[in-house]
Amino acid sequence: MDHQYIIDHFKKVSSLGLPGEDSHRSLMPLKRPISSKAKARSQTYRESGVGIVLHKNGTSLECLLIERPDYEGTHGGQISFPGGKRDPGDIDLEYTARRECFEEVGLPFGHGEHLSQLTEVFIPVSDFLVQPYIFYVEELPPLIPDDREVQSIISFDLLSLMDDSILRRKSLKLRSGIMIKDMPYFDIQGHVVWGATGMILSEMKEILMRIR
């Protein structure tokens, strides 16, 4: 698919109608409730914003992910989008996503065109409500990963999401000791991309499948 065609469609996707929570189901762990139901059960959830940064790399349209350092926290060692919790001074969640992209990978604040936002995802284990925003950068500047927040930066071909062979399942043991059986995930460059990040990418995949 032509890059500009994809970018133009992402600009219109909010008004045309997002795939929504149904698109998350193929990447949801067994017995996990959909985000709207899980959110309704929480009285203390915190808002967060993440940036889905798209950029051209030669003939490919690529998407950025980050690998978190292997720390003791809930999301240590996981693959995610640049992002984090809303600070009191953030004017909105798009601001949060852009600020976090700057702090975590050095993408200049305001650099990149806002194309759309996607369906929010609730993370029960950390009580976060995540709002994804899609940004398009014509030329990606040199990125600088934050030493504390980012182990590595991953850039992958966005259209590879349509390859069903990268959607796989495995048993995964969490830091809490809980074993999740038959966990769906995307195998992206050998990385296991699951949970909220996988669910967001699943909606991206559904959008791409609609326009191909």
C-alpha positions as CSV (number, residue, x, y, z in Angstrom):
1,M,0.0,0.0,0.0
2,D,1.1,3.5,-0.7
3,H,2.5,5.4,2.3
4,Q,0.4,8.5,1.7
5,Y,-2.7,6.5,1.2
6,I,-2.2,4.9,4.7
7,I,-1.4,8.2,6.3
8,D,-4.5,9.9,4.7
9,H,-6.7,7.0,6.0
10,F,-5.4,7.3,9.5
11,K,-6.3,11.0,9.5
12,K,-9.9,10.0,8.7
13,V,-10.3,6.9,10.9
14,S,-11.7,8.6,13.9
15,S,-14.6,10.2,11.9
16,L,-15.1,6.9,9.9
17,G,-15.3,4.9,13.1
18,L,-12.6,3.0,15.0
19,P,-12.6,-0.8,15.1
20,G,-13.0,-0.5,18.8
21,E,-12.7,-3.0,21.6
22,D,-13.7,-5.9,19.4
23,S,-10.3,-5.5,17.6
24,H,-8.5,-6.1,21.0
25,R,-10.0,-9.5,21.5
26,S,-7.5,-11.5,19.5
27,L,-4.6,-10.2,21.7
28,M,-6.5,-10.4,25.0
29,P,-5.5,-13.0,27.6
30,L,-8.1,-15.6,28.4
31,K,-10.7,-14.4,30.9
32,R,-9.6,-10.8,30.7
33,P,-12.6,-8.4,30.5
34,I,-12.8,-5.8,27.8
35,S,-11.4,-2.4,28.8
36,S,-14.8,-0.7,29.3
37,K,-16.0,-3.3,31.7
38,A,-12.7,-3.4,33.6
39,K,-12.6,0.4,33.8
40,A,-16.1,0.5,35.2
41,R,-14.9,-1.7,38.1
42,S,-12.1,0.7,39.1
43,Q,-12.5,3.7,41.3
44,T,-8.9,4.8,41.3
45,Y,-7.6,4.4,37.7
46,R,-4.9,6.8,36.5
47,E,-4.9,8.3,33.0
48,S,-2.0,7.8,30.6
49,G,-1.1,8.6,27.0
50,V,1.1,6.7,24.6
51,G,2.5,7.8,21.2
52,I,2.3,5.5,18.2
53,V,5.1,7.1,16.1
54,L,5.0,6.3,12.4
55,H,7.9,7.3,10.1
56,K,9.2,6.5,6.7
57,N,12.4,4.4,6.3
58,G,13.2,4.0,2.7
59,T,10.4,2.2,1.1
60,S,8.8,1.1,4.4
61,L,6.4,2.9,6.8
62,E,7.7,2.0,10.2
63,C,6.4,2.2,13.8
64,L,8.4,2.7,17.0
65,L,8.3,0.6,20.1
66,I,10.5,0.6,23.1
67,E,11.9,-2.2,25.3
68,R,11.7,-1.4,29.0
69,P,14.7,-2.2,31.2
70,D,14.4,-5.4,33.2
71,Y,13.4,-3.9,36.6
72,E,11.2,-5.3,39.4
73,G,8.1,-3.2,38.5
74,T,4.9,-4.6,36.8
75,H,6.0,-3.7,33.3
76,G,9.8,-4.3,33.6
77,G,11.3,-5.8,30.5
78,Q,8.2,-5.5,28.4
79,I,7.8,-4.0,24.9
80,S,5.6,-0.9,24.8
81,F,5.0,2.4,23.1
82,P,6.7,5.6,24.5
83,G,4.2,6.9,27.0
84,G,3.3,7.2,30.7
85,K,1.0,8.7,33.2
86,R,-0.6,12.1,32.9
87,D,1.1,14.7,35.0
88,P,-0.9,17.5,36.8
89,G,0.5,20.1,34.4
90,D,-0.4,18.2,31.2
91,I,-3.2,20.1,29.3
92,D,-4.5,16.9,27.8
93,L,-3.5,13.3,27.1
94,E,-2.1,14.2,23.7
95,Y,0.3,16.5,25.5
96,T,1.1,13.6,27.8
97,A,1.9,11.3,24.9
98,R,4.1,13.9,23.2
99,R,5.9,14.8,26.5
100,E,6.6,11.1,27.1
101,C,7.9,10.6,23.6
102,F,10.4,13.5,24.2
103,E,11.4,12.2,27.6
104,E,11.8,8.6,26.7
105,V,13.2,8.6,23.2
106,G,14.1,12.2,22.5
107,L,11.5,13.0,19.9
108,P,11.2,16.8,20.0
109,F,7.9,17.9,21.6
110,G,5.4,18.8,18.8
111,H,7.5,17.0,16.2
112,G,5.2,14.9,14.1
113,E,1.6,15.3,12.8
114,H,-1.2,14.0,14.9
115,L,-3.2,11.7,12.7
116,S,-5.7,10.1,15.1
117,Q,-6.3,8.6,18.5
118,L,-7.3,4.9,19.0
119,T,-9.6,3.1,21.4
120,E,-8.5,3.4,25.0
121,V,-7.1,0.3,26.8
122,F,-7.4,-0.4,30.5
123,I,-4.6,-2.2,32.3
124,P,-6.0,-3.9,35.4
125,V,-2.7,-5.0,36.9
126,S,-1.5,-1.3,37.1
127,D,-4.8,0.4,37.1
128,F,-4.0,2.6,34.1
129,L,-6.3,3.8,31.4
130,V,-4.2,4.2,28.3
131,Q,-5.1,6.6,25.4
132,P,-3.1,5.9,22.2
133,Y,-2.3,8.7,19.8
134,I,-0.9,8.2,16.3
135,F,1.8,10.6,15.1
136,Y,3.5,10.8,11.7
137,V,7.0,12.0,11.3
138,E,8.2,12.5,7.7
139,E,11.9,12.3,8.7
140,L,12.8,10.7,12.0
141,P,15.4,12.8,13.9
142,P,18.2,11.0,15.8
143,L,16.6,9.5,18.9
144,I,18.1,9.3,22.4
145,P,16.7,6.6,24.7
146,D,16.4,7.6,28.3
147,D,18.9,5.6,30.4
148,R,16.4,4.8,33.1
149,E,13.2,4.2,31.0
150,V,14.4,2.6,27.8
151,Q,16.6,-0.4,27.2
152,S,16.3,-0.2,23.4
153,I,14.3,1.4,20.6
154,I,12.6,-0.9,18.1
155,S,11.4,0.2,14.6
156,F,9.4,-2.3,12.6
157,D,7.5,-2.3,9.3
158,L,3.9,-1.4,10.1
159,L,2.5,-3.6,7.2
160,S,4.1,-6.7,8.8
161,L,1.1,-6.6,11.2
162,M,-1.0,-8.1,8.4
163,D,1.2,-11.2,8.3
164,D,-0.8,-13.7,10.3
165,S,2.4,-15.7,11.0
166,I,3.6,-13.2,13.6
167,L,0.5,-13.7,15.7
168,R,1.4,-16.5,18.1
169,R,0.6,-18.0,21.5
170,K,2.7,-19.2,24.4
171,S,2.6,-19.6,28.2
172,L,4.0,-16.6,30.0
173,K,5.1,-16.4,33.6
174,L,4.6,-12.9,35.2
175,R,6.8,-11.4,37.8
176,S,4.1,-12.1,40.4
177,G,4.5,-15.8,39.7
178,I,1.2,-16.1,37.9
179,M,1.4,-18.2,34.8
180,I,-0.8,-17.1,31.9
181,K,-1.5,-20.0,29.5
182,D,-2.0,-19.7,25.8
183,M,-1.1,-16.0,25.8
184,P,-1.6,-14.3,22.4
185,Y,1.2,-12.1,21.2
186,F,2.9,-10.5,18.2
187,D,6.4,-11.8,17.4
188,I,8.1,-8.6,16.2
189,Q,11.7,-9.0,15.4
190,G,11.9,-11.7,18.0
191,H,10.3,-9.7,20.7
192,V,7.1,-10.9,22.5
193,V,4.6,-8.0,22.2
194,W,1.5,-8.7,24.3
195,G,-0.9,-7.1,26.7
196,A,-2.0,-3.5,26.2
197,T,0.7,-2.9,23.5
198,G,-0.5,-6.0,21.6
199,M,-4.1,-4.9,21.9
200,I,-3.3,-1.5,20.5
201,L,-1.4,-3.0,17.6
202,S,-4.3,-5.4,17.0
203,E,-6.5,-2.3,16.4
204,M,-3.9,-0.9,14.1
205,K,-3.9,-4.2,12.2
206,E,-7.7,-4.1,11.8
207,I,-7.5,-0.6,10.4
208,L,-4.8,-1.7,7.9
209,M,-6.9,-4.8,6.9
210,R,-9.9,-2.5,6.2
211,I,-8.0,-0.3,3.7
212,R,-5.7,-2.8,1.9
